[in-house]
Amino acid sequence: MTDGMTTEADVSGGITEPAAPSCHGAAPAPAGAPQDPPATGGPAHGPHGYSAQKDQHLKRLRRIEGQIRGLQRMVEEDVYCIDILTQVSASTKALQSFALQLLEQHLRHCVADAALKGGAEIDAKVAEATAAIARLLRT
């Protein structure tokens, strides 16, 4: 794109929407761009609320990925339908649990930061969080 923003199309080849800004409203830095050092005087935070637990989240997602691969293997091995459905339920529950944890961190970090700033930023963050919750409830 000519505006310098990264889009999903840059990564996946399809055209979608611009990459999401960080929780603090700024667009994400392009890959390889120098990063500002963390602020001093407080806990070090990345651009998102989940950054402090990134390794834990990745470990959890790899475990969920293993569950999904297990489902594929079950189908390949002609396992009984109900046994597969039981594993689908467990995988779905694991993803929902991950989503709730991520949502909590977003509220505690990103929305709380916007609340401190006030104005239109808090309104935007509350609307964004509300839409995310609505999407989670539809699944």
N, C-alpha and C positions, 0 to 999 in steps of 0.2 A: 504494500500500500504506500501511498505517497505521504500520508500524514505521520509516518513513523511509528504508528501503533502496531503492536503484534496482534495478529488475529489467529483464530483457530485454523484458517486456511493456510497460513504460513507453515503450520505444523502438519496438518492432516491432508492437505490438498483440496479439501472441500471448502466452500465459502459458508461461514457462519457469522458470528458476531465478534466484535473486538474483545480482546482479553480483558478480564475483569481488573479493575483497579485494586490496589492494596486496600486494606481496611481503613487506611488513613486518607483515602480519596485520591492519591496520586497514581498515575498510570505506572505499571511495573516497568522497571528498567530493562532495556534490551539485553539479551544474553551477552555476557562478556563485558558489560558496562561496569565501571567502578562503582562499588557500593559505598554509601556513607557509613562511617563507623557508628557503632551503637551509642546511644545517648548515655551519658554518665549520670550517676546519682540515683539510679533506679534499676530495677531488674531489666536485663537485656531481653528485648522482644524483637522478633523478626517482623516482617511486614504483615503477618497474619497471626491471629490468636493461637493457632495450632503449632506455631513454629517451635515453641519450647518442648513440645512432645512429638516432634516430627518423627524421630526414630521409633517411638512406641507405635505411632500411627502406621508407619510403613510396615512394621512387624505384624501388626494386626491385619493390615490389608493383604500381606503375603499369606497369612493364615487363611483368610477368606478366599483368596485366589486358589489356594490348595483345595478348599472345599468345592469350589466350582470345577476344578480339574477332576476331582473325585466324582462329581456328577457325570461329567463326560465319560469317564472310565466306566461308571455304572451302566450307562446307556450302551456303550460299546460291548459290555459283557452281558447284555440282556438281563440285568437284574430286575427283580419283581417291581412293578409300578409303584406300589405303596412305599416300598423301601426308598425308591428314588424321591418320591414326593416328601417323605420324612426329611431327607437330606436337603431338598429344596427349601423346606420350611426353616431348617436350621441355618442355612446360608442366608436366607432372607432376613431372619432375626439378627444375625451377626452384622449384616449391612445396616439394618435399622438402628442397632445399638451404636455402631460407629457414627452414623449420621447424627444421632442425638448428642453424642459426645462432642462432635465437631460444632454442632449448633450451639451448645452450651459455651464452648470456648469462644465462638464468634460473638455471642451476647456479652460475655464477660470482658472481652478485649476490644473488639471493633465497635460494638454498639455503645459500650461504656465510654470509650474514647470520644465518640461522636457526641455523647450526652454532655461530656465536659465542655466541648466546643459550642454546643447548642446550635440554634438557628436552623437553617435548612438542612444541614448535614445530619442532625439527629432525625429529622423527619424522613430523610432519604434512607437512613440505615434501618429505621423501624419498618418502613414500607418494604425494604429489601428482605429483612428478617421475616416479616409476616408472609411475604410471598414464598419464601423458602419453607416455612412451616406448612403453608397450604399445600405445597408440592409433596412434602413428606406425608401429610395426612391422606393424600390421594393414592398413595402407593400401598 
